[in-house]
Amino acid sequence: MRVIFARKLHLFRLNIVLVISIIFFSFYRVIPSALAASETLDLARQIPIEVKVSLGNNNNELKFFPNQFAFFAGKRYKLTLENPSNQKHYFTAKDFADGIWTQKVEAGRVEVKGAIHELELKPGAKAEWVFIPLKAGKYGLRCTVAGHTEAGMTGAIAISPPPNLSLR
């Protein structure tokens, strides 16, 4: 009788250890994945992906450098714009601007919040536009200064659907 009781007690302890091990390892695998997912989904806390664009250049070419942009919906971006030329330029993409959430635009010591449809950069100006694309699609970009669009100061912006989130 004592031997049977000892075996049952031993099996009971093994079952407890097994259950605790399963809970521990499940918890260990799920928690890091859940934390990673919550950081990804908290858009305002994402580190912005920086994209630099030059409106014209020192030779006064009427072009955006680069003139093709690809973004993912749900990712946070910081578009750093600079105008090295000696004339003003516009970064105009109204349909694109309607499909994003603008966190802020910073220029000099001024920060602007709210809907933005175009930015004017005077000679030597710099600005940062922090935004999160919301709507997938293809959008046109142009400089609306008279004659600049016709001279080729145009571009394209593509927003792709968000990449799949994988919870390991």
C-alpha positions in Angstrom: 0.0 0.0 0.0 2.8 2.3 0.9 4.5 1.6 -2.5 1.3 2.4 -4.4 0.8 5.6 -2.5 4.5 6.6 -3.2 4.0 6.0 -6.9 0.8 8.0 -7.1 2.5 10.8 -5.2 5.5 10.7 -7.6 3.1 10.8 -10.7 1.2 13.6 -9.2 4.4 15.6 -8.7 5.5 14.9 -12.3 2.2 16.1 -13.6 2.5 19.3 -11.6 6.0 19.9 -12.9 4.8 19.2 -16.5 1.9 21.6 -16.2 4.1 24.3 -14.7 6.7 23.8 -17.5 4.0 24.0 -20.2 2.6 27.2 -18.7 6.1 28.7 -18.3 7.3 28.0 -21.8 4.0 29.1 -23.4 4.2 32.3 -21.4 7.9 32.8 -22.4 7.0 32.4 -26.1 3.8 34.5 -26.2 4.9 37.5 -24.1 7.8 38.7 -26.3 5.6 38.3 -29.4 2.7 40.2 -27.9 5.1 43.0 -26.8 6.6 43.2 -30.3 3.1 43.4 -31.8 1.9 46.1 -29.4 5.0 48.2 -30.2 4.3 47.8 -33.9 0.6 48.7 -33.5 1.3 51.8 -31.4 1.8 54.0 -34.4 2.8 57.2 -32.5 5.6 55.3 -30.8 7.2 53.8 -33.9 10.6 55.2 -34.8 9.9 57.0 -38.1 11.6 55.8 -41.2 13.5 58.7 -42.7 13.2 59.5 -46.4 15.2 62.4 -47.8 14.0 64.5 -50.8 15.6 67.4 -52.5 13.4 69.9 -54.3 15.7 70.9 -57.2 19.5 71.0 -56.8 22.4 73.5 -56.9 22.2 73.5 -60.8 18.6 74.7 -60.6 17.3 71.5 -62.3 13.5 71.3 -62.0 13.3 67.8 -60.5 12.6 66.0 -57.3 15.5 63.9 -56.1 14.3 61.2 -55.8 11.1 61.5 -57.7 9.6 58.0 -56.8 8.5 57.2 -53.3 7.2 53.9 -51.8 5.5 53.8 -48.4 3.6 51.1 -46.4 0.3 52.0 -44.8 0.6 51.9 -41.0 4.3 52.7 -40.9 5.5 56.1 -39.5 7.7 58.2 -41.8 9.7 61.4 -41.6 10.0 63.0 -45.0 13.0 65.4 -44.8 12.7 68.0 -47.5 15.4 70.4 -48.6 15.5 73.1 -51.3 19.1 73.7 -52.3 18.2 75.8 -55.4 17.8 79.5 -55.7 14.1 79.5 -56.4 11.1 78.4 -54.4 9.4 75.0 -55.0 6.2 73.3 -53.9 5.8 69.6 -52.8 2.2 69.1 -53.9 0.4 65.8 -53.7 -3.1 66.5 -52.6 -4.6 63.0 -53.1 -1.6 61.6 -51.2 -2.1 64.1 -48.4 -5.8 63.1 -48.1 -4.7 59.4 -47.6 -2.3 60.0 -44.7 -2.4 61.1 -41.1 0.0 64.0 -40.5 1.5 64.1 -37.1 3.5 67.3 -37.7 5.5 69.4 -40.1 8.6 71.1 -38.7 10.3 74.0 -40.4 12.8 76.2 -38.6 11.5 76.7 -35.1 7.8 76.2 -36.1 5.8 73.0 -35.8 2.5 72.7 -37.7 -0.1 70.1 -36.9 -3.2 69.0 -38.8 -4.0 68.4 -42.4 -1.3 69.4 -44.9 -1.8 69.4 -48.7 1.4 71.0 -49.9 4.6 72.5 -48.7 6.4 75.5 -50.1 10.1 75.5 -49.6 11.9 78.8 -50.3 15.5 78.8 -51.5 17.7 77.1 -48.8 14.7 76.0 -46.8 14.4 72.6 -44.9 11.3 70.9 -43.5 10.4 67.6 -41.9 7.0 66.0 -42.5 6.1 63.2 -40.1 3.1 61.1 -41.2 1.5 57.7 -41.3 0.0 56.5 -44.6 -3.5 55.2 -44.2 -4.8 54.5 -47.7 -3.1 52.3 -50.2 -2.8 53.8 -53.7 -0.7 55.6 -56.3 -0.5 59.3 -56.2 1.0 62.1 -58.3 3.5 64.6 -57.1 4.3 67.9 -58.6 5.7 71.4 -58.1 2.9 73.9 -58.8 5.2 76.9 -59.4 4.4 78.2 -62.9 6.3 76.2 -65.5 7.9 73.7 -63.1 5.4 70.8 -63.7 5.7 71.3 -67.4 9.6 71.3 -67.1 9.4 67.8 -65.4 9.3 68.6 -61.7 6.9 65.7 -61.1 7.0 62.4 -59.3 5.0 59.4 -58.0 4.1 58.2 -54.6 3.0 54.6 -54.0 1.4 53.5 -50.7 1.2 49.7 -50.3 -1.0 47.8 -47.9 0.6 47.2 -44.5 3.0 44.3 -44.4 1.6 41.2 -42.6 2.1 41.1 -38.8 3.5 37.8 -37.7 3.2 36.7 -34.1 5.9 34.1 -34.2 
